[in-house]
Amino acid sequence: MTHWFHRNPLKATAPVSFNFYGVAGSPIELARFIASLDGTKQENKLRFMQNFKWTDTLQGNTPSAQQDAIFELVSMAFNVAIWHAKFASRLAGKENVTEVEAKDVHRSLKFAAGIFKHLKEVYIPHLITPAEKGRDLDPRVMDTYMVQCKAEAQEVTIARAIELKHNATLIATLAFETANFYQKADHTLNTLEPECSSKWRNYLQLKQHFYMAYAYCYHGQTLLAIDKCGESIKSLQEAEKCYSRAEALCKEYRQTKGPGSTAKPSEQLFFTTLGGLIKNTLQKCERENGFIYFHKVPAEVPQLELKASYGLAEPISFEFPAVSEQCTPEVYTTFDLTKGAKAEKAKPKQEEEVKPMKEPDLKPQKDKGCVIS
């Protein structure tokens, strides 16, 4: 089935001249700015020589700047993770996604989550200047990206479970866990400024309610199968409420300014299919209750005490490549910081903004369902 995922823009960077005339006594690569090459635990003497500028996915074209090679490394890797997430979104939005393509989407999202996790845990704590609130390297923003990628990977798992007609309990459990992931991601952003996070939070909230609707819908099927028809009806009624809330949030998403697609998620097949399923299942439960069970519909919604034992997406472990064999202690000694780097010409204030990356406004294509080959 065609999926729809919200995406923030890629980061953009200002040109870097690397004018190390006189300092560099041999060819230079980024790893030499970070890893200690002299056999000690001291900071690499090249780490703080160059100033780097990168835009942030939520903050427009005004860049963050740090004179720190770790900032450059983390920003580049962050963009790689965003690229993998965008690749997954583009592939998942195709018409008639095949099983092989679905696996590529699933893997790309887990790989992106692994990059975000690695950067947050290993490199960001070592930045000399902590990231400003709401910037990409803010741990809250990093956590949100990681959890979102995990949740979206589970969407692929749920779609496959539905297409292969796995039991309703498994689908309800996975949907419940996915909704919880989206809720966690949304709560992580609740302390950021609304003007930079509202559209993203609309997306996370609508997906949370959408998958809660899925969970209650399939939990209702489970209850009907064990002859608890009254509770089944109540569960389906709650699914209707969650679906209606998700539908309202789709409208809010469409109207909210900010980075992201201009797609109308409530008109996409993935969304309308669930609405029809909830309606038909509830009507079936009500018919059966009127003819067979005659159960009283409880006032309280049945608890979703669901815990997935398998099927949950985990980030793929990520590490940067090892330092090149050419980066030896002998080469390291050829860099003479006393000679100083060539000064860059000062730029006027009007050029402080960094030109954004050009990206298409991708929307899901019309879809007739997932093809399992």
C-alpha atoms as a printed R data frame, in Angstrom:
    type eleno elety resid chain resno       x       y      z
1   ATOM     1    CA   MET     A     1   0.000   0.000  0.000
2   ATOM     2    CA   THR     A     2   1.169   3.536 -0.722
3   ATOM     3    CA   HIS     A     3   2.426   5.343  2.392
4   ATOM     4    CA   TRP     A     4   2.724   9.031  3.134
5   ATOM     5    CA   PHE     A     5   5.480  10.431  5.346
6   ATOM     6    CA   HIS     A     6   6.183  14.037  6.376
7   ATOM     7    CA   ARG     A     7   9.675  15.240  5.534
8   ATOM     8    CA   ASN     A     8  11.584  18.337  6.627
9   ATOM     9    CA   PRO     A     9  14.115  19.828  4.163
10  ATOM    10    CA   LEU     A    10  17.715  18.794  3.752
11  ATOM    11    CA   LYS     A    11  20.362  20.870  5.480
12  ATOM    12    CA   ALA     A    12  22.374  23.305  3.350
13  ATOM    13    CA   THR     A    13  25.952  24.392  3.990
14  ATOM    14    CA   ALA     A    14  28.062  27.423  3.195
15  ATOM    15    CA   PRO     A    15  31.143  26.904  0.996
16  ATOM    16    CA   VAL     A    16  34.342  26.056  2.886
17  ATOM    17    CA   SER     A    17  37.655  27.038  1.315
18  ATOM    18    CA   PHE     A    18  40.017  24.974  3.516
19  ATOM    19    CA   ASN     A    19  42.785  27.529  2.966
20  ATOM    20    CA   PHE     A    20  45.513  25.740  4.891
21  ATOM    21    CA   TYR     A    21  48.459  27.088  2.908
22  ATOM    22    CA   GLY     A    22  51.560  26.727  5.006
23  ATOM    23    CA   VAL     A    23  49.800  24.633  7.655
24  ATOM    24    CA   ALA     A    24  49.244  21.467  5.623
25  ATOM    25    CA   GLY     A    25  52.402  19.603  4.776
26  ATOM    26    CA   SER     A    26  50.485  16.756  3.065
27  ATOM    27    CA   PRO     A    27  47.046  16.055  1.540
28  ATOM    28    CA   ILE     A    28  44.180  16.482  4.020
29  ATOM    29    CA   GLU     A    29  40.896  14.663  4.679
30  ATOM    30    CA   LEU     A    30  38.119  15.290  7.198
31  ATOM    31    CA   ALA     A    31  39.016  12.397  9.483
32  ATOM    32    CA   ARG     A    32  42.371  14.047 10.217
33  ATOM    33    CA   PHE     A    33  40.507  16.929 11.865
34  ATOM    34    CA   ILE     A    34  38.880  14.681 14.475
35  ATOM    35    CA   ALA     A    35  40.672  11.427 15.284
36  ATOM    36    CA   SER     A    36  43.767  11.590 17.462
37  ATOM    37    CA   LEU     A    37  46.671  10.480 15.281
38  ATOM    38    CA   ASP     A    38  49.631  10.858 17.627
39  ATOM    39    CA   GLY     A    39  48.843   7.956 19.930
40  ATOM    40    CA   THR     A    40  47.501  10.163 22.755
41  ATOM    41    CA   LYS     A    41  44.008  11.009 24.001
42  ATOM    42    CA   GLN     A    42  44.513  14.721 23.407
43  ATOM    43    CA   GLU     A    43  42.286  16.658 21.009
44  ATOM    44    CA   ASN     A    44  43.368  16.632 17.396
45  ATOM    45    CA   LYS     A    45  45.237  19.883 16.853
46  ATOM    46    CA   LEU     A    46  43.395  20.459 13.550
47  ATOM    47    CA   ARG     A    47  39.881  20.152 14.973
48  ATOM    48    CA   PHE     A    48  39.251  23.845 15.635
49  ATOM    49    CA   MET     A    49  40.997  25.430 12.632
50  ATOM    50    CA   GLN     A    50  38.008  25.891 10.324
51  ATOM    51    CA   ASN     A    51  34.586  27.511 10.761
52  ATOM    52    CA   PHE     A    52  31.597  25.594  9.365
53  ATOM    53    CA   LYS     A    53  28.049  26.757  8.657
54  ATOM    54    CA   TRP     A    54  24.931  24.622  8.225
55  ATOM    55    CA   THR     A    55  21.239  25.445  8.073
56  ATOM    56    CA   ASP     A    56  18.802  23.571 10.294
57  ATOM    57    CA   THR     A    57  15.773  21.657  9.069
58  ATOM    58    CA   LEU     A    58  13.359  23.672 11.239
59  ATOM    59    CA   GLN     A    59  14.985  27.120 11.213
60  ATOM    60    CA   GLY     A    60  14.937  28.398  7.619
61  ATOM    61    CA   ASN     A    61  18.049  29.659  5.833
62  ATOM    62    CA   THR     A    62  19.916  31.295  8.711
63  ATOM    63    CA   PRO     A    63  22.707  28.853  9.536
64  ATOM    64    CA   SER     A    64  24.259  27.608 12.724
65  ATOM    65    CA   ALA     A    65  28.040  28.021 12.826
66  ATOM    66    CA   GLN     A    66  30.760  26.348 14.863
67  ATOM    67    CA   GLN     A    67  34.517  26.300 14.510
68  ATOM    68    CA   ASP     A    68  34.643  22.593 15.167
69  ATOM    69    CA   ALA     A    69  35.260  19.696 12.760
70  ATOM    70    CA   ILE     A    70  32.910  17.467 14.775
71  ATOM    71    CA   PHE     A    71  30.104  19.922 13.959
72  ATOM    72    CA   GLU     A    72  30.889  19.463 10.258
73  ATOM    73    CA   LEU     A    73  31.036  15.666 10.545
74  ATOM    74    CA   VAL     A    74  27.771  15.418 12.455
75  ATOM    75    CA   SER     A    75  25.984  17.819 10.095
76  ATOM    76    CA   MET     A    76  27.049  15.837  7.022
77  ATOM    77    CA   ALA     A    77  25.979  12.545  8.596
78  ATOM    78    CA   PHE     A    78  22.684  14.113  9.671
79  ATOM    79    CA   ASN     A    79  22.024  14.982  6.020
80  ATOM    80    CA   VAL     A    80  22.807  11.394  5.004
81  ATOM    81    CA   ALA     A    81  20.179  10.181  7.471
82  ATOM    82    CA   ILE     A    82  17.657  12.694  6.111
83  ATOM    83    CA   TRP     A    83  18.455  11.512  2.587
84  ATOM    84    CA   HIS     A    84  17.722   7.882  3.517
85  ATOM    85    CA   ALA     A    85  14.448   8.948  5.131
86  ATOM    86    CA   LYS     A    86  13.513  10.918  2.000
87  ATOM    87    CA   PHE     A    87  14.465   7.981 -0.228
88  ATOM    88    CA   ALA     A    88  12.167   5.747  1.810
89  ATOM    89    CA   SER     A    89   9.361   8.304  1.576
90  ATOM    90    CA   ARG     A    90   9.700   8.637 -2.178
91  ATOM    91    CA   LEU     A    91   9.778   4.871 -2.709
92  ATOM    92    CA   ALA     A    92   6.866   4.256 -0.330
93  ATOM    93    CA   GLY     A    93   4.771   6.884 -2.128
94  ATOM    94    CA   LYS     A    94   4.919   4.997 -5.419
95  ATOM    95    CA   GLU     A    95   1.963   3.278 -6.994
96  ATOM    96    CA   ASN     A    96   1.914  -0.483 -6.378
97  ATOM    97    CA   VAL     A    97   4.894  -0.873 -4.045
98  ATOM    98    CA   THR     A    98   6.443  -4.325 -4.474
99  ATOM    99    CA   GLU     A    99   7.715  -6.567 -1.689
100 ATOM   100    CA   VAL     A   100  11.352  -5.794 -2.593
101 ATOM   101    CA   GLU     A   101  10.648  -2.060 -2.554
102 ATOM   102    CA   ALA     A   102   8.848  -2.357  0.773
103 ATOM   103    CA   LYS     A   103  11.932  -4.049  2.226
104 ATOM   104    CA   ASP     A   104  14.108  -1.199  0.887
105 ATOM   105    CA   VAL     A   105  11.802   1.330  2.551
106 ATOM   106    CA   HIS     A   106  11.944  -0.604  5.820
107 ATOM   107    CA   ARG     A   107  15.730  -0.875  5.771
108 ATOM   108    CA   SER     A   108  16.319   2.757  4.783
109 ATOM   109    CA   LEU     A   109  14.203   4.003  7.678
110 ATOM   110    CA   LYS     A   110  16.009   1.767 10.179
111 ATOM   111    CA   PHE     A   111  19.367   2.855  8.759
112 ATOM   112    CA   ALA     A   112  18.426   6.535  9.136
113 ATOM   113    CA   ALA     A   113  17.345   5.855 12.736
114 ATOM   114    CA   GLY     A   114  20.718   4.210 13.366
115 ATOM   115    CA   ILE     A   115  22.604   7.277 12.130
116 ATOM   116    CA   PHE     A   116  20.578   9.635 14.326
117 ATOM   117    CA   LYS     A   117  21.111   7.356 17.326
118 ATOM   118    CA   HIS     A   118  24.877   7.123 16.765
119 ATOM   119    CA   LEU     A   119  25.323  10.864 16.341
120 ATOM   120    CA   LYS     A   120  23.314  11.672 19.463
121 ATOM   121    CA   GLU     A   121  25.069   9.132 21.669
122 ATOM   122    CA   VAL     A   122  28.660   9.313 20.418
123 ATOM   123    CA   TYR     A   123  29.442  12.661 18.767
124 ATOM   124    CA   ILE     A   124  27.030  15.389 19.855
125 ATOM   125    CA   PRO     A   125  28.079  15.159 23.533
126 ATOM   126    CA   HIS     A   126  31.626  16.084 22.427
127 ATOM   127    CA   LEU     A   127  30.689  19.364 20.734
128 ATOM   128    CA   ILE     A   128  32.438  22.274 22.456
129 ATOM   129    CA   THR     A   129  29.390  24.493 21.916
130 ATOM   130    CA   PRO     A   130  26.087  22.786 22.802
131 ATOM   131    CA   ALA     A   131  23.384  22.957 20.134
132 ATOM   132    CA   GLU     A   132  20.864  25.780 20.503
133 ATOM   133    CA   LYS     A   133  17.244  24.978 21.334
134 ATOM   134    CA   GLY     A   134  15.343  23.812 18.259
135 ATOM   135    CA   ARG     A   135  18.446  23.327 16.117
136 ATOM   136    CA   ASP     A   136  19.044  19.991 14.430
137 ATOM   137    CA   LEU     A   137  21.697  18.880 16.911
138 ATOM   138    CA   ASP     A   138  19.427  19.587 19.876
139 ATOM   139    CA   PRO     A   139  19.064  16.111 21.474
140 ATOM   140    CA   ARG     A   140  15.264  16.506 21.477
141 ATOM   141    CA   VAL     A   141  15.212  17.045 17.721
142 ATOM   142    CA   MET     A   142  17.572  14.117 17.176
143 ATOM   143    CA   ASP     A   143  15.382  11.874 19.342
144 ATOM   144    CA   THR     A   144  12.283  12.891 17.394
145 ATOM   145    CA   TYR     A   145  13.868  12.047 14.054
146 ATOM   146    CA   MET     A   146  15.047   8.678 15.364
147 ATOM   147    CA   VAL     A   147  11.690   7.697 16.872
148 ATOM   148    CA   GLN     A   148   9.805   8.898 13.785
149 ATOM   149    CA   CYS     A   149  11.942   6.693 11.541
150 ATOM   150    CA   LYS     A   150  11.278   3.691 13.791
151 ATOM   151    CA   ALA     A   151   7.537   4.373 13.748
152 ATOM   152    CA   GLU     A   152   7.464   4.714  9.962
153 ATOM   153    CA   ALA     A   153   9.390   1.459  9.567
154 ATOM   154    CA   GLN     A   154   6.712  -0.216 11.650
155 ATOM   155    CA   GLU     A   155   4.062   1.189  9.327
156 ATOM   156    CA   VAL     A   156   5.613  -0.948  6.604
157 ATOM   157    CA   THR     A   157   5.468  -3.979  8.904
158 ATOM   158    CA   ILE     A   158   1.792  -3.324  9.673
159 ATOM   159    CA   ALA     A   159   0.917  -2.969  5.974
160 ATOM   160    CA   ARG     A   160   2.579  -6.308  5.249
161 ATOM   161    CA   ALA     A   161   0.813  -8.008  8.166
162 ATOM   162    CA   ILE     A   162  -2.539  -6.752  6.869
163 ATOM   163    CA   GLU     A   163  -1.857  -7.804  3.268
164 ATOM   164    CA   LEU     A   164  -0.797 -11.289  4.385
165 ATOM   165    CA   LYS     A   165  -3.851 -11.521  6.668
166 ATOM   166    CA   HIS     A   166  -1.997 -12.107  9.922
167 ATOM   167    CA   ASN     A   167  -4.154 -12.409 13.020
168 ATOM   168    CA   ALA     A   168  -5.940  -9.334 14.306
169 ATOM   169    CA   THR     A   169  -4.165  -9.396 17.677
170 ATOM   170    CA   LEU     A   170  -0.742  -9.053 16.058
171 ATOM   171    CA   ILE     A   171  -1.907  -6.140 13.885
172 ATOM   172    CA   ALA     A   172  -3.584  -4.394 16.832
173 ATOM   173    CA   THR     A   173  -0.438  -4.789 18.925
174 ATOM   174    CA   LEU     A   174   1.877  -3.408 16.248
175 ATOM   175    CA   ALA     A   175  -0.499  -0.506 15.583
176 ATOM   176    CA   PHE     A   176  -0.658   0.295 19.311
177 ATOM   177    CA   GLU     A   177   3.153   0.268 19.619
178 ATOM   178    CA   THR     A   178   3.444   2.477 16.520
179 ATOM   179    CA   ALA     A   179   0.933   4.974 17.913
180 ATOM   180    CA   ASN     A   180   2.971   5.106 21.122
181 ATOM   181    CA   PHE     A   181   6.124   5.859 19.127
182 ATOM   182    CA   TYR     A   182   4.411   8.770 17.402
183 ATOM   183    CA   GLN     A   183   3.118  10.057 20.732
184 ATOM   184    CA   LYS     A   184   6.624   9.868 22.197
185 ATOM   185    CA   ALA     A   185   8.049  11.782 19.228
186 ATOM   186    CA   ASP     A   186   5.370  14.466 19.553
187 ATOM   187    CA   HIS     A   187   5.928  14.907 23.285
188 ATOM   188    CA   THR     A   188   9.655  15.296 22.677
189 ATOM   189    CA   LEU     A   189   8.930  18.405 20.582
190 ATOM   190    CA   ASN     A   190   6.438  20.036 22.923
191 ATOM   191    CA   THR     A   191   9.002  22.458 24.390
192 ATOM   192    CA   LEU     A   192  10.073  23.855 21.010
193 ATOM   193    CA   GLU     A   193   8.721  27.075 19.530
194 ATOM   194    CA   PRO     A   194   5.395  26.429 17.721
195 ATOM   195    CA   GLU     A   195   6.398  28.448 14.645
196 ATOM   196    CA   CYS     A   196   9.130  25.947 13.802
197 ATOM   197    CA   SER     A   197   7.536  22.695 14.978
198 ATOM   198    CA   SER     A   198   3.735  22.983 14.546
199 ATOM   199    CA   LYS     A   199   3.472  21.294 11.150
200 ATOM   200    CA   TRP     A   200   5.787  18.481 12.190
201 ATOM   201    CA   ARG     A   201   3.806  17.978 15.398
202 ATOM   202    CA   ASN     A   202   0.532  17.933 13.407
203 ATOM   203    CA   TYR     A   203   1.965  15.050 11.412
204 ATOM   204    CA   LEU     A   204   3.096  13.126 14.491
205 ATOM   205    CA   GLN     A   205  -0.258  13.640 16.194
206 ATOM   206    CA   LEU     A   206  -2.347  12.620 13.196
207 ATOM   207    CA   LYS     A   207  -0.269   9.461 12.782
208 ATOM   208    CA   GLN     A   208  -0.662   8.710 16.508
209 ATOM   209    CA   HIS     A   209  -4.477   8.936 16.313
210 ATOM   210    CA   PHE     A   210  -4.520   7.107 12.983
211 ATOM   211    CA   TYR     A   211  -2.691   4.094 14.421
212 ATOM   212    CA   MET     A   212  -4.735   4.180 17.627
213 ATOM   213    CA   ALA     A   213  -7.757   3.868 15.330
214 ATOM   214    CA   TYR     A   214  -6.082   0.870 13.693
215 ATOM   215    CA   ALA     A   215  -5.365  -0.655 17.106
216 ATOM   216    CA   TYR     A   216  -8.943  -0.286 18.353
217 ATOM   217    CA   CYS     A   217 -10.340  -1.536 15.042
218 ATOM   218    CA   TYR     A   218  -8.338  -4.759 15.060
219 ATOM   219    CA   HIS     A   219  -8.733  -5.179 18.817
220 ATOM   220    CA   GLY     A   220 -12.470  -5.048 18.182
221 ATOM   221    CA   GLN     A   221 -12.099  -7.899 15.700
222 ATOM   222    CA   THR     A   222 -10.206  -9.901 18.320
223 ATOM   223    CA   LEU     A   223 -12.949  -9.312 20.897
224 ATOM   224    CA   LEU     A   224 -15.654 -10.380 18.443
225 ATOM   225    CA   ALA     A   225 -13.739 -13.581 17.692
226 ATOM   226    CA   ILE     A   226 -13.902 -14.532 21.391
227 ATOM   227    CA   ASP     A   227 -17.609 -13.661 21.638
228 ATOM   228    CA   LYS     A   228 -17.235 -10.357 23.491
229 ATOM   229    CA   CYS     A   229 -19.478  -8.491 21.112
230 ATOM   230    CA   GLY     A   230 -20.434  -5.619 23.434
231 ATOM   231    CA   GLU     A   231 -16.797  -4.810 24.130
232 ATOM   232    CA   SER     A   232 -16.049  -5.209 20.432
233 ATOM   233    CA   ILE     A   233 -18.637  -2.544 19.576
234 ATOM   234    CA   LYS     A   234 -17.167  -0.177 22.156
235 ATOM   235    CA   SER     A   235 -13.678  -0.727 20.760
236 ATOM   236    CA   LEU     A   236 -14.897   0.039 17.219
237 ATOM   237    CA   GLN     A   237 -16.678   3.159 18.441
238 ATOM   238    CA   GLU     A   238 -13.395   4.335 19.968
239 ATOM   239    CA   ALA     A   239 -11.689   3.583 16.652
240 ATOM   240    CA   GLU     A   240 -14.191   5.912 14.980
241 ATOM   241    CA   LYS     A   241 -13.334   8.697 17.443
242 ATOM   242    CA   CYS     A   242  -9.589   8.293 16.872
243 ATOM   243    CA   TYR     A   243 -10.117   8.264 13.119
244 ATOM   244    CA   SER     A   244 -12.189  11.459 13.273
245 ATOM   245    CA   ARG     A   245  -9.480  13.154 15.314
246 ATOM   246    CA   ALA     A   246  -6.845  12.054 12.794
247 ATOM   247    CA   GLU     A   247  -9.034  13.419  9.993
248 ATOM   248    CA   ALA     A   248  -9.249  16.814 11.725
249 ATOM   249    CA   LEU     A   249  -5.480  16.847 12.211
250 ATOM   250    CA   CYS     A   250  -5.020  16.137  8.494
251 ATOM   251    CA   LYS     A   251  -6.856  19.390  7.801
252 ATOM   252    CA   GLU     A   252  -4.729  21.233 10.363
253 ATOM   253    CA   TYR     A   253  -1.584  19.821  8.769
254 ATOM   254    CA   ARG     A   254  -2.664  21.033  5.368
255 ATOM   255    CA   GLN     A   255  -3.361  24.549  6.671
256 ATOM   256    CA   THR     A   256  -0.302  24.927  8.916
257 ATOM   257    CA   LYS     A   257   2.672  26.793  7.488
258 ATOM   258    CA   GLY     A   258   6.088  25.197  7.687
259 ATOM   259    CA   PRO     A   259   8.357  22.634  6.055
260 ATOM   260    CA   GLY     A   260   6.686  19.563  4.635
261 ATOM   261    CA   SER     A   261   4.446  18.317  1.872
262 ATOM   262    CA   THR     A   262   1.332  20.076  0.581
263 ATOM   263    CA   ALA     A   263  -0.340  16.677  0.165
264 ATOM   264    CA   LYS     A   264  -3.857  16.052  1.493
265 ATOM   265    CA   PRO     A   265  -3.291  12.959  3.652
266 ATOM   266    CA   SER     A   266  -7.001  12.439  4.399
267 ATOM   267    CA   GLU     A   267  -7.614  11.874  0.669
268 ATOM   268    CA   GLN     A   268  -4.923   9.200  0.299
269 ATOM   269    CA   LEU     A   269  -5.858   5.522 -0.011
270 ATOM   270    CA   PHE     A   270  -3.991   4.513  3.151
271 ATOM   271    CA   PHE     A   271  -6.272   6.860  5.105
272 ATOM   272    CA   THR     A   272  -9.634   6.249  3.430
273 ATOM   273    CA   THR     A   273  -9.175   2.461  3.520
274 ATOM   274    CA   LEU     A   274  -9.059   2.480  7.308
275 ATOM   275    CA   GLY     A   275 -12.196   4.616  7.489
276 ATOM   276    CA   GLY     A   276 -14.106   2.066  5.422
277 ATOM   277    CA   LEU     A   277 -12.739  -0.843  7.461
278 ATOM   278    CA   ILE     A   278 -13.836   0.703 10.761
279 ATOM   279    CA   LYS     A   279 -17.320   1.455  9.427
280 ATOM   280    CA   ASN     A   280 -17.872  -2.016  7.970
281 ATOM   281    CA   THR     A   281 -16.498  -3.836 11.012
282 ATOM   282    CA   LEU     A   282 -18.641  -1.810 13.410
283 ATOM   283    CA   GLN     A   283 -21.750  -2.489 11.322
284 ATOM   284    CA   LYS     A   284 -20.962  -6.213 11.376
285 ATOM   285    CA   CYS     A   285 -20.539  -6.198 15.165
286 ATOM   286    CA   GLU     A   286 -23.812  -4.340 15.656
287 ATOM   287    CA   ARG     A   287 -25.657  -6.788 13.365
288 ATOM   288    CA   GLU     A   288 -24.246  -9.802 15.205
289 ATOM   289    CA   ASN     A   289 -25.115  -8.269 18.545
290 ATOM   290    CA   GLY     A   290 -28.695  -7.672 17.403
291 ATOM   291    CA   PHE     A   291 -29.156 -11.227 16.144
292 ATOM   292    CA   ILE     A   292 -26.965 -13.400 18.362
293 ATOM   293    CA   TYR     A   293 -25.271 -11.903 21.403
294 ATOM   294    CA   PHE     A   294 -27.567  -9.170 22.795
295 ATOM   295    CA   HIS     A   295 -24.647  -7.863 24.856
296 ATOM   296    CA   LYS     A   296 -24.765  -4.524 26.610
297 ATOM   297    CA   VAL     A   297 -22.186  -2.106 25.232
298 ATOM   298    CA   PRO     A   298 -19.967  -1.108 28.192
299 ATOM   299    CA   ALA     A   299 -19.451   2.521 29.150
300 ATOM   300    CA   GLU     A   300 -15.695   2.060 29.477
301 ATOM   301    CA   VAL     A   301 -13.437   1.536 26.464
302 ATOM   302    CA   PRO     A   302 -11.641  -1.853 26.555
303 ATOM   303    CA   GLN     A   303  -8.040  -1.421 27.647
304 ATOM   304    CA   LEU     A   304  -5.365  -1.974 25.034
305 ATOM   305    CA   GLU     A   305  -3.026  -4.046 27.176
306 ATOM   306    CA   LEU     A   306  -0.907  -4.957 24.203
307 ATOM   307    CA   LYS     A   307   2.839  -5.564 24.081
308 ATOM   308    CA   ALA     A   308   4.565  -6.674 20.894
309 ATOM   309    CA   SER     A   309   7.026  -9.530 21.291
310 ATOM   310    CA   TYR     A   310   8.210  -9.286 17.688
311 ATOM   311    CA   GLY     A   311   7.792  -7.108 14.613
312 ATOM   312    CA   LEU     A   312   9.157  -3.934 16.224
313 ATOM   313    CA   ALA     A   313  11.672  -1.922 14.199
314 ATOM   314    CA   GLU     A   314  15.096  -1.308 15.704
315 ATOM   315    CA   PRO     A   315  17.754   1.089 14.335
316 ATOM   316    CA   ILE     A   316  20.474  -0.502 12.221
317 ATOM   317    CA   SER     A   317  23.817  -0.039 13.941
318 ATOM   318    CA   PHE     A   318  25.934   2.668 12.302
319 ATOM   319    CA   GLU     A   319  29.584   3.636 12.618
320 ATOM   320    CA   PHE     A   320  31.797   5.899 10.549
321 ATOM   321    CA   PRO     A   321  34.452   4.215  8.376
322 ATOM   322    CA   ALA     A   322  37.834   3.667  9.966
323 ATOM   323    CA   VAL     A   323  40.496   6.361  9.521
324 ATOM   324    CA   SER     A   324  42.476   5.935  6.319
325 ATOM   325    CA   GLU     A   325  45.776   4.094  6.546
326 ATOM   326    CA   GLN     A   326  47.401   7.220  5.106
327 ATOM   327    CA   CYS     A   327  46.574   9.117  8.320
328 ATOM   328    CA   THR     A   328  49.685   8.193 10.287
329 ATOM   329    CA   PRO     A   329  51.401   9.967 13.209
330 ATOM   330    CA   GLU     A   330  54.189  10.906 10.797
331 ATOM   331    CA   VAL     A   331  51.736  12.697  8.487
332 ATOM   332    CA   TYR     A   332  50.104  14.370 11.494
333 ATOM   333    CA   THR     A   333  53.407  15.986 12.470
334 ATOM   334    CA   THR     A   334  53.670  17.689  9.076
335 ATOM   335    CA   PHE     A   335  50.838  20.088 10.008
336 ATOM   336    CA   ASP     A   336  52.314  23.242 11.511
337 ATOM   337    CA   LEU     A   337  49.666  25.378 13.227
338 ATOM   338    CA   THR     A   338  52.169  28.141 13.997
339 ATOM   339    CA   LYS     A   339  52.153  29.166 10.351
340 ATOM   340    CA   GLY     A   340  48.423  29.902 10.528
341 ATOM   341    CA   ALA     A   341  45.668  29.314  8.015
342 ATOM   342    CA   LYS     A   342  45.054  31.828  5.251
343 ATOM   343    CA   ALA     A   343  42.454  34.325  6.451
344 ATOM   344    CA   GLU     A   344  39.126  34.319  4.658
345 ATOM   345    CA   LYS     A   345  37.672  37.586  3.439
346 ATOM   346    CA   ALA     A   346  34.898  38.928  5.590
347 ATOM   347    CA   LYS     A   347  31.462  38.593  3.997
348 ATOM   348    CA   PRO     A   348  28.762  41.256  4.175
349 ATOM   349    CA   LYS     A   349  25.816  40.635  6.482
350 ATOM   350    CA   GLN     A   350  23.339  40.235  3.642
351 ATOM   351    CA   GLU     A   351  25.139  37.032  2.648
352 ATOM   352    CA   GLU     A   352  24.740  35.402  6.061
353 ATOM   353    CA   GLU     A   353  21.831  33.270  4.867
354 ATOM   354    CA   VAL     A   354  22.715  29.997  3.159
355 ATOM   355    CA   LYS     A   355  20.946  29.111 -0.079
356 ATOM   356    CA   PRO     A   356  18.526  26.202  0.568
357 ATOM   357    CA   MET     A   357  18.599  22.909 -1.277
358 ATOM   358    CA   LYS     A   358  16.040  22.656 -4.092
359 ATOM   359    CA   GLU     A   359  13.649  19.786 -3.451
360 ATOM   360    CA   PRO     A   360  10.420  18.684 -5.190
361 ATOM   361    CA   ASP     A   361   7.104  18.634 -3.334
362 ATOM   362    CA   LEU     A   362   6.530  14.878 -3.501
363 ATOM   363    CA   LYS     A   363   3.001  13.550 -3.022
364 ATOM   364    CA   PRO     A   364   1.773   9.949 -2.822
365 ATOM   365    CA   GLN     A   365   0.629   8.516 -6.129
366 ATOM   366    CA   LYS     A   366  -2.734   6.868 -6.605
367 ATOM   367    CA   ASP     A   367  -2.539   3.288 -5.430
368 ATOM   368    CA   LYS     A   368  -4.627   0.156 -5.785
369 ATOM   369    CA   GLY     A   369  -2.935  -1.730 -2.991
370 ATOM   370    CA   CYS     A   370   0.324  -3.439 -2.108
371 ATOM   371    CA   VAL     A   371   1.600  -6.102 -4.462
372 ATOM   372    CA   ILE     A   372   3.088  -9.099 -2.631
373 ATOM   373    CA   SER     A   373   5.059 -11.233 -5.054
